[in-house]
Amino acid sequence: MFVTLPNMVFSSFIFLFCFLPIVSVFYFLSPKKFKNIVLLVGSLVFYAWGAPNMLLPLVLSCTSDYFLSRYLVSGKLKDITRRKILLISVSINVALLAYYKYMNFFVAEFDQVLSILKIGGISWAQVALPIGISFFTFQKVSYLVDVYRGTAPRARNLPDYILYVSLFPQLIAGPIVRYVDVASEIVDRKTSLDLYLAGLFRFVIGLSKKVLIADAMGTVADGVFGMDPEMLTLQWAWVGVLAYAFQIYFDFSGYSDMAIGLGWIFGFHFKENFLRPYQSLNITEFWRRWHISLSTFMREYLYYPLGGSHGSKI
């Protein structure tokens, strides 16, 4: 029987004043060969904090990825066999994402259909949604495809791969990190006082965006959207729309800033995820500036494989 605790988010008291200081102390006092172990243990504790029963599926799926990826390396097997293994490994991850994220919805809809047909309902225990499952699933898929393509090295061991997937700075809200971008830093990375202070400053900027702006704008948006429709004037509708626009931007970009800052603290360099999207002049530019790691993932692993602009209508 697991004890269920609230999920640990970057703006929570437990993260700011307990988890992060403890992990930082152990990390910087540990010899170089143990630093990855400290980060791995810390990341697994971070993930398991709110839902310890979700830790096993994460570790098992990572283990499956790691051992299947050995057959994806060019030259190991025939291309057709490698392609089949890639399909199996990607399907496992997509199936887990679909199960945890959408099974409750589909069962509820099917149960409603049965009730309309006056047929007995389904006895179903709600499936808990693992935090960050979309982000780490995208990372796992990108790793498998890049190893298959030969654009990324295979992880040197299973702990390295699990660390890549579960690294707590970017686990719950991105940015989506490709293995090729951090492979060398997982093996060997440099830390310094300047980088630590820069990371701390970037983290504080992101925390301020989240707590001081996003949460405040969220309160305004919720108040407006919760009004009686008959009382909702045009002016208040615009207040709600603008408040929500600021809320969603500063929430997402704030978490990205905090993730990038935490990465710098521990010697990792994650790519920027937002580039002033509300200054975009058109929807194409906005797509390139908003959640850059997600749009890049969609382009590299969905749009281009389907043929890009030269694909068929289907």
Secondary structure by P-SEA (a helix, b strand, c coil): ccccccccccccccccccaaaaaaaaaaaccccaaaaaaaaaaaaaaacccccaaaaaaaaaaaaaaaacccccccccaaaaaaaaaaaaaaaaaaaaaaccaaaaaaaaaaaaaaaccccccccbbbbccaaaaaaaaaaaaaaaaaaccccccccaaaaaaaaacccccccccccccccccccccbbbbcaaaaaaaaaaaaaaaaaacccaaaaaaaaaaaaacccccccaaaaaaaaaaaaaaaaaaaaaaaaaaaaaaaaaccccccccccccccccaaaaaaccaaaaaaaaaacccccccccccccc
